[in-house]
């Protein structure tokens, strides 16, 4: 059976926004919440979405989702996170950024900074900053993965390890409520770990949807991060782990100029 027009639109919203709520969908489509629950259950049964309390989210595994589609997911949240993170980084310093659609937003927000040295294994980050006021742009050596512009593997790890920078900015594919920061690809993780090891201050950037996802490879624990920038308040167990590790959590709400800081 083919999806109805409404179900296709719901699926498009899930892919675009990462998560949808039953009550909001029911009001938007002018149907009952029971109708929306049936729609979401059908999408879940077909493996197109994952049911969560009160709604549905994008399926856990995004390893086979195209990079362009990942850019469109939670795009407003990523833009807000990028702006909030860039505000933490002064002019005339050095920064490393890893592969990811959120770190790309950080790079866009850094384009107005002066006299930066930016090092990345992300071709898109370097391209974003070409023509900016940065002092120097350095792309890690190694093989470029054509699907997303990532440079991964031991060559990239060795390259990163030559430097010591003021700030590391990394993204992740998933975050566990116990504080584990996770990814799918062990090669990407090796580079992310090298970036963290070779920075004086370590910043994690991730939208709150990453708490609904899982991935098998551990990058680090939240206690190894100095500042975590996200778009919504994380779950309580995660906040407790962050507090134990003395990690600062900053909330960058999309569309709001006033940003709340959470300890």
C-alpha positions as CSV (number, residue, x, y, z in Angstrom):
1,X,0.0,0.0,0.0
2,X,1.3,3.4,-1.0
3,X,1.6,6.2,1.6
4,X,-1.1,8.8,1.6
5,X,-0.4,12.5,0.8
6,X,-0.6,13.2,4.6
7,X,1.8,10.4,5.5
8,X,4.3,11.5,2.8
9,X,4.2,15.0,4.2
10,X,4.7,13.7,7.8
11,X,7.7,11.7,6.6
12,X,9.1,14.7,4.8
13,X,8.8,16.7,8.1
14,X,10.5,13.9,10.1
15,X,13.4,13.9,7.6
16,X,13.6,17.7,7.6
17,X,13.1,18.4,11.3
18,X,14.4,15.1,12.9
19,X,11.4,14.8,15.2
20,X,7.6,15.5,15.1
21,X,5.0,15.6,17.8
22,X,1.5,14.0,17.6
23,X,-0.4,17.0,19.0
24,X,1.3,19.4,16.6
25,X,0.7,17.2,13.6
26,X,-2.9,16.7,14.5
27,X,-3.5,20.4,14.7
28,X,-1.6,21.1,11.5
29,X,-3.5,18.5,9.5
30,X,-6.8,19.1,11.3
31,X,-7.3,15.5,12.1
32,X,-7.5,13.5,15.4
33,X,-4.5,12.5,17.4
34,X,-5.6,8.9,16.9
35,X,-5.3,9.3,13.1
36,X,-1.8,10.7,13.5
37,X,-0.7,7.9,15.8
38,X,-1.9,5.4,13.1
39,X,0.2,7.3,10.5
40,X,3.2,7.2,12.7
41,X,2.8,3.6,13.5
42,X,2.6,2.7,9.8
43,X,5.8,4.7,9.1
44,X,7.5,2.9,12.0
45,X,6.4,-0.5,10.8
46,X,7.9,0.2,7.4
47,X,11.2,1.3,9.0
48,X,10.8,4.9,7.8
49,X,10.6,6.5,11.3
50,X,11.0,5.5,14.9
51,X,8.2,6.0,17.4
52,X,8.9,7.8,20.6
53,X,6.7,9.0,23.4
54,X,4.4,11.7,22.0
55,X,5.6,11.5,18.4
56,X,8.2,10.0,16.1
57,X,11.8,10.7,15.1
58,X,14.2,10.0,12.3
59,X,15.5,6.4,12.5
60,X,18.5,5.7,14.7
61,X,21.0,4.8,12.0
62,X,21.9,7.7,9.7
63,X,25.0,6.1,8.4
64,X,23.4,5.5,5.0
65,X,21.7,8.9,4.8
66,X,23.2,11.3,2.2
67,X,25.3,14.2,3.5
68,X,23.0,16.8,1.8
69,X,20.0,15.3,3.6
70,X,21.8,15.4,6.9
71,X,22.5,19.1,6.3
72,X,18.8,19.7,6.1
73,X,18.0,18.0,9.3
74,X,17.5,20.4,12.3
75,X,19.1,23.1,10.2
76,X,17.8,26.0,12.3
77,X,19.2,24.4,15.4
78,X,22.6,23.8,13.8
79,X,22.7,27.4,12.7
80,X,22.0,28.6,16.2
81,X,24.6,26.3,17.6
82,X,27.1,27.5,15.1
83,X,26.5,31.1,16.0
84,X,26.7,30.4,19.8
85,X,29.9,28.5,19.4
86,X,31.6,31.1,17.2
87,X,30.8,33.6,19.9
88,X,33.0,31.6,22.3
89,X,36.0,31.8,20.0
90,X,38.0,35.1,19.9
91,X,39.9,36.6,17.0
92,X,43.6,35.8,16.6
93,X,43.5,32.2,17.8
94,X,43.8,28.7,16.4
95,X,40.9,26.3,15.9
96,X,40.4,22.7,14.8
97,X,37.1,21.4,13.5
98,X,36.1,17.9,12.5
99,X,33.7,16.5,9.9
100,X,30.0,17.2,10.4
101,X,27.1,19.4,9.3
102,X,27.1,21.2,12.7
103,X,30.8,22.0,12.6
104,X,30.2,23.4,9.1
105,X,27.7,25.9,10.7
106,X,30.4,26.8,13.2
107,X,32.7,27.6,10.3
108,X,30.1,29.8,8.6
109,X,29.7,31.7,11.8
110,X,33.5,32.1,12.2
111,X,33.8,33.7,8.7
112,X,33.6,37.1,10.3
113,X,36.4,36.5,12.7
114,X,39.9,38.0,12.0
115,X,43.3,36.4,12.1
116,X,42.2,32.8,12.7
117,X,44.3,29.7,12.0
118,X,41.8,27.0,11.1
119,X,42.7,23.3,10.7
120,X,40.2,20.7,9.6
121,X,39.7,17.3,8.1
122,X,36.5,18.6,6.6
123,X,36.9,20.0,3.0
124,X,33.6,21.8,3.4
125,X,34.8,23.7,6.4
126,X,37.9,25.0,4.6
127,X,35.8,25.9,1.5
128,X,33.4,27.8,3.7
129,X,36.2,30.0,5.0
130,X,38.0,30.7,1.7
131,X,37.8,34.4,1.2
132,X,37.2,35.2,4.9
133,X,39.5,37.1,7.2
134,X,41.2,34.0,8.5
135,X,45.0,34.2,8.6
136,X,45.6,30.6,7.6
137,X,43.5,27.6,6.5
138,X,45.0,24.2,6.8
139,X,43.4,21.0,5.4
140,X,44.5,17.7,6.8
141,X,46.4,15.4,4.5
142,X,45.0,12.0,3.4
143,X,42.3,10.5,1.2
144,X,39.1,12.6,0.7
145,X,35.9,10.6,1.1
146,X,33.8,11.9,-1.9
147,X,30.4,11.4,-0.2
148,X,31.0,14.1,2.4
149,X,34.4,15.7,2.0
150,X,35.9,14.0,5.1
151,X,39.5,13.1,5.3
152,X,39.9,10.2,7.7
153,X,42.3,7.5,8.6
154,X,45.8,7.3,10.1
155,X,47.3,9.9,7.7
156,X,44.8,12.4,9.0
157,X,45.5,11.5,12.6
158,X,49.2,11.9,12.1
159,X,48.7,15.2,10.4
160,X,46.5,16.6,13.2
161,X,49.0,15.4,15.8
162,X,51.6,17.9,14.5
163,X,49.6,20.8,15.9
164,X,48.5,22.2,19.2
165,X,45.6,24.6,19.0
166,X,43.6,26.9,21.3
167,X,40.2,25.4,20.5
168,X,38.8,22.1,19.3
169,X,35.3,22.0,17.9
170,X,33.9,18.5,17.2
171,X,30.5,17.1,16.3
172,X,29.1,13.6,16.9
173,X,26.5,11.2,15.4
174,X,24.9,10.2,18.7
175,X,25.1,11.0,22.5
176,X,24.1,8.6,25.2
177,X,22.3,9.9,28.3
178,X,25.2,8.5,30.4
179,X,27.5,11.0,28.8
180,X,29.1,8.9,26.1
181,X,29.8,10.8,22.8
182,X,29.5,8.4,19.9
183,X,30.0,8.0,16.2
184,X,29.6,5.3,13.5
185,X,33.0,5.2,11.8
186,X,36.1,4.3,13.8
187,X,38.3,6.2,11.3
188,X,36.3,9.4,12.0
189,X,36.6,8.7,15.7
190,X,40.4,8.4,15.5
191,X,40.6,11.9,14.0
192,X,38.1,13.4,16.5
193,X,40.2,12.0,19.3
194,X,43.4,13.4,17.9
195,X,41.7,16.8,17.6
196,X,40.6,16.7,21.2
197,X,44.1,15.6,22.4
198,X,45.8,18.5,20.6
199,X,43.6,21.4,21.9
200,X,43.7,23.5,25.0
201,X,39.9,24.0,25.1
202,X,37.4,21.3,23.8
203,X,33.9,22.2,22.5
204,X,31.3,19.6,21.5
205,X,28.5,20.8,19.2
206,X,25.3,18.8,18.6
207,X,21.6,19.3,18.3
208,X,19.4,17.5,20.8
209,X,18.2,15.0,18.3
210,X,21.5,13.1,18.8
211,X,20.1,12.0,22.2
212,X,17.5,9.9,20.2
213,X,20.2,8.1,18.2
214,X,22.8,5.5,18.9
215,X,26.1,4.7,17.4
216,X,28.7,2.0,18.3
217,X,32.1,3.8,18.5
218,X,33.0,6.0,21.5
219,X,34.7,9.3,20.8
220,X,35.0,10.4,24.5
221,X,32.9,11.0,27.6
222,X,31.3,14.3,28.3
223,X,33.7,14.8,31.2
224,X,36.5,15.2,28.6
225,X,34.7,18.1,27.0
226,X,34.9,21.7,28.4
227,X,31.8,23.1,26.8
228,X,28.8,21.4,25.1
229,X,26.6,23.6,22.9
230,X,23.2,22.3,21.9
231,X,19.7,23.6,21.1
232,X,17.6,22.1,23.9
233,X,18.1,21.0,27.5
234,X,19.6,17.5,27.6
235,X,18.1,14.7,29.7
236,X,18.7,14.8,33.4
237,X,21.1,11.8,33.6
238,X,23.3,13.5,31.0
239,X,23.2,16.8,32.9
240,X,24.3,15.0,36.0
241,X,27.3,13.4,34.1
242,X,28.2,16.8,32.7
243,X,28.1,18.4,36.2
244,X,30.3,15.6,37.6
245,X,32.8,16.3,34.8
246,X,32.5,20.1,35.2
247,X,31.4,20.4,31.6
248,X,29.6,23.6,30.8
249,X,26.3,23.2,28.8
250,X,25.1,26.1,26.7
251,X,21.7,26.2,25.1
252,X,21.4,28.0,21.8
253,X,17.7,28.1,21.0
254,X,16.9,28.7,17.3
255,X,15.4,32.1,16.5
256,X,16.3,33.6,19.9
257,X,19.0,36.2,20.4
258,X,19.0,35.6,24.2
259,X,20.8,32.4,25.0
260,X,20.4,30.6,28.3
261,X,23.5,29.1,30.0
262,X,23.0,25.9,32.0
263,X,25.5,24.7,34.6
